[in-house]
Amino acid sequence: MTQSRSLLAATLLGASALCSTAHAQVTTAPAPAAAPAGSAYVTAPVVAPAVAPPPARGGRCGIFETCASTKIGLGKGDFMIRLSGVGILPQDRDSKVSVNGIHMAGTHVSTTNQAMPELTFEYFLTDNIAVDLIATSTRHEVSANGGELAGIAGQHKTDLGKAWVLPPALTFTWHFRPHKRFNPYVGVGADLQWFYNMKGSGALGLTKLNSGFTGGPLVNVGFDYQIVGNWFFNADVKQVFSRMHAWAQNRSETLRGRVHESLDPTVVSAGIAYRF
């Protein structure tokens, strides 16, 4: 009996040891460590998708914009068209008046000032040298004042008539600051003057008025200033040296007056130009 109990106890003890070993071999994953005190989980921000850049305009630049592609200043190969307001100011420096070949001592001829639009075409042959051509037409009134003619006419001022003049001028200019916004220049050239649509005033019976084709040299000074994009402001002064030869006569051609006049007009202009 005693041996049976000892055997049963040994059997139970062995089974208990075997179960303990099996339990020790079965492991589970450790629980995650607790977050330290005072810490918290942060949700990472979601990155917004990149905004697509605006579509390119194909390198085009607005007509009233100064863009990266806009050339600053003027230089070789540039062509400009300029629209200006021009004032024609005849100086009437010297006059000679005769009636039927008799010199009218002390009589002076005067020509009225006039303002009109002017169109100019300019091309740059080099960075410094440009050539320009102006086109305009102005209407002037001509009168004879004082001297012996006043005694014949019975009045100090005698209106001789009116005429239109077309004075194209070709000028070569030297520009001091190529490829700069402000570019002053000086120039020399020639001016031609064609008088047309001339009409006598009828004073002293002189109803017919005519003039010869004339012209002369000129000098000028001015500047261009780049405002925005290819737009420029221009101011210019030309001094022309020319003489006018004109004559007036009555219908029967029995009375004939002749005038030699140093017009020497000063031409002042200011306007806007566009470079192509």
Buried (B, 14 or more C-beta within 10 A) or exposed (E): EEEEEEEEEEEEEEEEEEEEEEEEEEEEEEEEEEEEEEEEEEEEEEEEEEEEEEEEEEEEBEEEEBEEEEEEBBBBEBEBEBEBEBBBBBBBEEBBBBBEEEEBEBBBBBBBEBEEEBBBEBBBEEBBBBBBBBEBBBEBBBBBBBBBBBEBBEEEEBBBBBBBBEBBBEBBBEBEBBEBEEBBBEBEBBBBBBBEEBEBBEBBBBBBBBBEEBBBEBBBBBBBBBBEBBBBBBBBBBBBBBBBBBBBBBEEEEBBBBBBBBBBBBBBBBBEBBBE
